[in-house]
Amino acid sequence: MPSLCPAIPSMRAESFSFMRPQRSRDHRCAGDLCLQMPAIDASSTNALVMETFSSQKEVACLAVVEEARPIGLINRNIFLSMMSKPFHRELYDKKSCIAFMDKEPLIVDAGMSIEELTFKTVESGEKALSDGFIVTRDGRFAGLGSGLQLMAVVAAMQAEKNRQIMQSIEYASVIQRSMLRASRDTLKATLDDAVLLWEPRDVVGGDFYHFCAYPDGWFGAIADCTGHGVPGAFMTLIASSSLTQALARLGPRDPGALLAAVNRSVKELLGQVHSSDGTPESDDGLDAAFLWFDNASQTLSFAGARMALHVLPPAAEQMETLAGQRVGVGYVDSAIDYQWPVNRIALAPASLVFIATDGLTDQIGGPRHIAFGRSKAFNTILEQRNQPATVIGEALQRTLADWQGEQARRDDLTLFCARLGNEP
């Protein structure tokens, strides 16, 4: 039969680059927050200021202008407090209002963006939030803006940005799941007794899987990329693309060579090689288990990078573990020419194979708030060994959920369990 291998868009090292996301445009500006308020000329007396505050209770601050250009701001509470002191009315009533004026208020042009206005307000300190700010048009007084109103607008803008970001992430989740669906369909069509669980911690995740069917066998990969959420999801795109190119070039039958090819590709794409100054651009990569199953010989070839393969033969009382190499894929400390060894196992008929990312074993829970560990997973598999793989997967999910309790999910989780080998 023809090979069934999901296609993932390729990324070439010489053309790969990160696109800077476009900033969402918000055309609101300081002028939108401007309220027409009275102003007082610098030559006016404090008596006139007192009269204005007394007659207009809604005025919290009063701008002071010279030839329509603002030069200061009088705060109602401060002014009334000062003028209420003994003999201050007699001393200051006929004097210029600049005596109680803040000579360095925040003055902004009506065309200033909300973002820039926010930064300037923060730089000005608490008084800009309490007193507000003066808005000008062509240098002339236009009105006053409220610090409270500014905070409300900023909060609304941030909420809208968060909504847009979440909408984008949810759409990214649709894309990520669509990319994985082809592998899931291939697995379902190829293996009669298998289960594959993929549970990202967030909307999108840093784990991925890849399955291809060929006339003489099948290839499978389980991988855990650096991070989770959006950064982890980006890493899955890079790693998946690298694996697709490696499969097209090398074929599926040597998992160790495929790990080496993905390692080189990720290091080159991310610039994770030691530069002349010894400072790499980043240090990201993946842990992975690559498998090749040969139909004719019923052998399973396994290469692991910080990820193990567990096997339960029919007559065995315990799980048998083949540990992966302690070298991750693509990281700065991983040699660019590192070669992963391949373990070849002749499977007894109806053997169970099991692989899981560390989102399973590292999950915190239980009465002592410790990691789930391997033993609980192994015990669950042993208890359910005669059940279909789907039942084993459901039992593992229940056991993990009971252990996790009210604890937050720690990491992405991917779990693969299958019964392999022809029945005698």
C-alpha positions in Angstrom: 0.0 0.0 0.0 1.2 3.6 -0.5 2.7 5.4 2.5 0.4 7.5 4.6 2.4 10.3 6.1 1.0 13.7 7.0 2.5 16.6 5.1 3.7 19.6 7.1 5.0 22.8 5.4 8.7 22.8 5.2 11.0 25.4 6.7 14.4 26.0 5.2 17.2 27.3 7.4 18.3 29.9 4.9 14.7 31.4 4.6 13.4 30.9 8.1 12.7 34.1 10.1 10.4 35.2 12.9 7.8 37.7 11.8 7.2 40.5 14.2 3.5 40.5 15.1 1.6 43.6 13.9 0.5 45.9 16.7 -3.2 46.3 17.0 -4.1 49.8 16.0 -6.2 51.9 18.3 -6.8 55.4 17.0 -8.1 56.9 20.2 -6.1 59.8 21.5 -5.9 62.3 24.3 -8.4 64.6 22.6 -11.1 61.9 23.0 -10.7 62.2 26.8 -10.8 66.0 26.7 -13.6 67.6 28.7 -14.4 71.3 28.1 -13.7 72.9 31.5 -13.4 76.5 32.6 -9.9 78.1 32.7 -8.7 81.2 34.5 -6.3 83.8 33.4 -3.0 84.1 35.3 -3.8 87.7 36.1 -7.0 86.6 38.0 -7.1 86.8 41.8 -7.5 84.0 44.2 -10.9 85.5 45.1 -12.1 84.7 41.6 -10.7 81.2 41.9 -12.7 80.8 45.1 -15.8 82.1 43.4 -15.3 79.6 40.5 -14.9 76.6 42.8 -17.8 77.7 44.9 -20.2 78.1 42.0 -19.1 75.0 40.0 -18.9 72.1 42.3 -18.0 69.7 39.5 -14.7 71.4 38.8 -11.9 69.5 40.5 -9.1 71.4 38.9 -8.8 74.7 37.2 -6.4 75.4 34.4 -4.4 78.7 34.5 -3.7 80.2 31.1 -1.7 83.1 29.6 -3.1 84.2 26.3 -5.0 80.9 26.1 -1.9 78.9 26.6 -1.9 76.8 29.8 0.9 77.4 32.4 -0.5 75.6 35.5 -3.2 73.8 37.3 -5.0 74.6 40.5 -6.3 71.6 42.5 -9.6 72.3 44.3 -8.8 70.5 47.5 -5.4 71.9 47.9 -6.6 75.5 47.2 -9.5 75.3 49.6 -7.3 73.8 52.3 -4.8 76.6 52.0 -7.4 79.3 51.8 -9.2 78.0 54.9 -6.2 78.7 57.1 -6.3 81.7 59.4 -5.9 85.1 57.7 -5.1 83.4 54.3 -8.2 85.0 52.7 -7.1 88.4 53.9 -3.6 87.8 52.7 -4.2 86.1 49.3 -7.7 87.0 48.1 -6.3 89.9 45.9 -3.1 88.2 44.9 -2.6 86.4 41.6 -3.9 82.8 41.4 -0.5 81.5 40.5 0.3 81.5 44.2 -1.4 78.1 44.6 -0.8 76.8 41.1 1.0 73.6 40.2 3.6 75.1 37.8 4.5 71.7 36.2 1.2 70.0 35.3 1.0 67.3 32.7 0.2 69.1 29.4 -0.4 67.0 26.3 -1.5 67.6 22.7 -5.0 66.4 21.7 -3.4 64.2 19.0 -1.2 62.2 21.5 -2.0 58.5 21.4 -3.5 56.8 24.5 -0.4 54.6 24.8 2.0 57.6 24.9 -0.4 59.5 27.2 -0.3 56.5 29.6 3.5 56.4 29.7 3.6 60.2 30.3 1.0 59.9 33.0 3.0 57.2 34.8 6.2 59.3 34.5 4.4 62.3 36.0 3.5 60.4 39.1 0.5 60.4 41.3 -0.6 64.0 40.7 -1.3 63.3 37.0 -3.7 60.5 38.1 -5.4 62.6 40.8 -5.4 66.0 39.1 -5.7 64.8 35.6 -3.9 66.5 32.6 -4.3 69.6 30.4 -5.2 69.0 26.8 -4.1 71.5 24.1 -4.7 72.0 20.4 -2.0 73.9 18.6 -0.7 74.9 22.0 -3.9 76.5 23.1 -6.0 75.3 26.1 -8.7 72.8 24.9 -9.8 71.2 28.2 -8.9 68.8 30.9 -8.6 65.0 31.0 -9.3 62.8 34.0 -6.7 60.3 35.3 -9.6 58.0 36.3 -11.1 58.2 32.8 -7.7 57.4 31.3 -7.4 54.3 33.5 -10.8 53.2 32.4 -9.9 53.6 28.7 -6.6 51.7 29.2 -8.4 48.9 30.9 -10.9 48.6 28.1 -8.1 48.7 25.5 -6.2 46.0 27.4 -9.3 43.9 27.6 -9.8 44.2 23.8 -6.2 43.3 23.2 -6.6 40.2 25.5 -9.7 39.2 23.6 -7.9 39.5 20.3 -4.9 37.5 21.6 -7.2 34.8 22.9 -9.0 34.7 19.7 -5.7 34.3 17.8 -4.6 31.6 20.2 -7.9 29.7 19.8 -7.5 29.9 16.1 -3.9 28.6 16.5 -5.3 25.7 18.4 -7.6 24.8 15.5 -4.5 24.9 13.2 -2.4 22.8 15.6 -5.1 20.2 16.1 -5.7 20.1 12.3 -2.0 19.4 11.7 -2.1 16.5 14.3 -5.4 15.1 12.9 -3.7 13.4 9.9 -1.3 11.5 12.2 -4.1 10.5 14.5 -6.1 9.2 11.5 -3.1 7.3 10.2 -2.6 5.7 13.7 -6.3 4.7 13.9 -6.1 3.1 10.4 -2.9 1.3 11.1 -3.1 -0.1 14.6 -6.2 -2.0 15.8 -5.4 -1.7 19.5 -3.9 1.7 20.4 -4.7 4.9 22.2 -3.1 8.4 21.8 -3.9 11.1 24.3 -2.8 14.7 23.7 -3.7 17.2 26.3 -2.0 20.7 26.1 -1.8 22.5 29.4 -3.1 25.7 27.7 -5.1 26.2 24.6 -2.1 25.3 22.5 0.8 23.1 23.6 4.4 22.2 23.1 3.9 18.4 22.7 3.3 16.8 19.3 3.1 13.4 17.7 3.7 12.1 14.2 2.6 8.9 12.6 3.2 7.5 9.1 2.2 4.2 7.5 4.3 2.4 4.9 3.9 -0.9 3.0 6.4 -2.6 5.3 5.7 -1.0 8.6 5.0 2.3 10.4 6.8 5.2 11.9 5.8 7.0 15.1 7.2 10.0 17.1 6.2 11.4 20.4 7.9 14.7 21.3 7.9 17.3 24.1 9.2 20.7 22.9 10.6 23.4 25.2 7.9 25.3 26.9 4.1 25.2 26.6 1.4 27.5 25.4 2.2 29.7 22.4 6.1 29.4 22.6 5.8 25.6 22.9 3.4 25.5 19.9 5.8 27.5 17.8 8.5 25.0 18.6 6.2 22.1 17.5 6.0 23.8 14.1 9.7 24.0 13.8 10.3 20.4 15.0 7.4 18.9 13.0 8.7 20.6 9.8 12.2 19.4 10.5 11.0 15.8 11.0 8.9 15.9 7.8 11.9 17.0 5.8 14.1 14.3 7.5 11.5 11.6 6.7 11.4 12.7 3.0 15.2 12.6 2.8 16.1 9.6 4.9 13.0 7.4 5.1 11.4 6.1 8.3 13.5 3.0 9.1 16.4 4.5 11.1 15.0 6.4 14.1 18.4 7.4 15.3 19.4 9.0 12.0 16.1 10.9 12.0 16.7 12.2 15.5 20.2 13.4 14.4 18.7 15.1 11.3 16.1 16.9 13.4 18.8 17.9 15.9 20.9 19.5 13.2 17.9 21.2 11.6 16.6 22.7 14.9 20.0 24.0 15.9 20.5 25.6 12.5 17.0 27.1 12.3 17.3 28.7 15.8 21.0 29.6 15.5 21.8 27.4 18.5 25.4 26.9 17.6 28.2 28.4 19.5 29.0 31.7 17.8 32.4 33.5 17.8 31.6 35.3 21.0 30.3 32.1 22.6 26.8 33.4 23.0 24.0 31.4 21.2 20.8 33.1 20.2 18.6 30.8 22.2 18.5 27.4 23.9 15.3 25.5 22.9 14.7 22.0 21.7 12.8 18.9 22.4 12.7 15.5 24.1 11.5 12.7 21.8 10.9 9.0 21.1 11.1 7.9 17.5 9.8 4.4 16.6 9.9 2.2 13.5 7.9 -1.0 13.5 8.7 -3.6 10.8 5.7 -5.7 9.9 7.7 -8.7 8.5 10.0 -9.3 11.5 7.7 -7.9 14.1 10.6 -5.8 15.5 10.4 -2.4 17.0 13.3 0.0 16.5 13.5 2.8 19.1 15.7 5.9 19.5 15.1 8.2 22.4 16.3 11.6 23.4 15.6 12.1 27.1 12.4 10.0 26.6 11.9 6.3 27.4 10.1 3.4 25.8 8.3 1.0 28.2 7.3 -2.5 27.1 5.1 -5.1 28.8 5.4 -8.6 27.3 2.4 -10.8 27.8 4.0 -13.0 30.5 6.0 -10.3 32.2 5.2 -9.2 35.8 6.8 -5.8 35.4 7.3 -3.1 32.7 10.6 -3.2 30.9 12.1 0.2 30.3 14.5 1.2 27.5 15.8 4.6 28.6 16.5 7.2 26.0 19.9 9.0 25.7 20.5 11.9 28.0 21.0 14.2 25.1 18.1 16.4 24.0 17.4 17.4 20.4 18.4 20.8 19.1 19.7 22.3 22.4 22.9 24.3 22.5 24.7 21.6 24.5 23.7 18.9 22.0 26.5 18.3 19.6 25.4 19.1 16.0 26.8 15.7 14.8 25.5 13.6 17.8 24.3 10.2 16.7 21.5 8.5 18.7 21.8 4.7 19.0 18.9 2.5 18.0 17.5 -0.3 20.1 15.8 -3.1 18.2 13.3 -5.3 20.1 11.7 -8.5 18.9 8.3 -8.1 20.4 6.4 -11.1 21.8 2.9 -11.3 20.4 0.4 -8.9 22.1 3.1 -6.9 23.9 2.1 -3.5 25.2 4.3 -0.5 24.4 3.9 2.7 26.3 5.4 6.2 25.9 4.5 9.4 27.8 5.9 12.9 28.0 6.8 14.2 31.4 3.5 16.0 31.8 2.3 12.7 33.2 5.1 11.8 35.6 5.9 15.4 36.8 2.3 16.3 37.7 2.1 17.4 41.3 -0.7 16.0 43.5 -1.6 13.5 46.2 -1.7 14.2 49.9 2.0 15.2 50.1 1.9 17.3 46.9 4.6 15.3 45.1 5.1 14.2 41.5 2.9 11.4 40.0 5.9 9.4 39.0 6.2 6.3 36.8 5.2 3.7 39.3 1.6 4.8 39.5 1.4 4.8 35.7 3.0 1.3 35.6 0.6 -0.1 38.3 -2.4 1.2 36.4 -1.2 -0.4 33.1 -0.5 -3.7 35.0 -4.0 -3.7 36.5 -5.6 -3.1 33.1 -3.1 -5.1 30.9 -5.8 -7.4 29.5 -8.1 -4.5 28.5 -8.0 -2.7 25.2 -5.5 0.2 24.9 -8.4 2.7 25.0 -9.5 1.4 28.4 -5.9 1.6 29.6 -5.7 5.2 28.5 -9.0 6.1 30.3 -7.7 4.4 33.4 -4.5 6.4 33.3 -6.5 9.6 32.8 -8.7 8.8 35.9 -5.7 7.9 38.0 -3.9 11.1 37.1 -7.0 13.3 37.6 -7.5 11.7 41.1 -3.8 12.4 41.9 -3.9 15.9 40.6 -7.0 16.9 42.6 -7.1 20.7 42.9 -3.5 21.2 41.8 -3.0 23.1 38.5 -1.9 21.2 35.5 1.9 21.5 35.4 2.7 20.7 31.7 1.4 19.4 28.4 0.7 15.7 28.3 1.0 13.2 25.5 0.5 9.5 26.0 0.8 6.6 23.6 -0.1 3.0 24.4 -0.5 0.2 21.9 -0.6 -3.6 21.7 1.8 -4.8 19.1 2.9 -8.1 17.6 0.8 -10.6 15.8 -1.2 -13.0 17.9 0.1 -16.7 17.6 
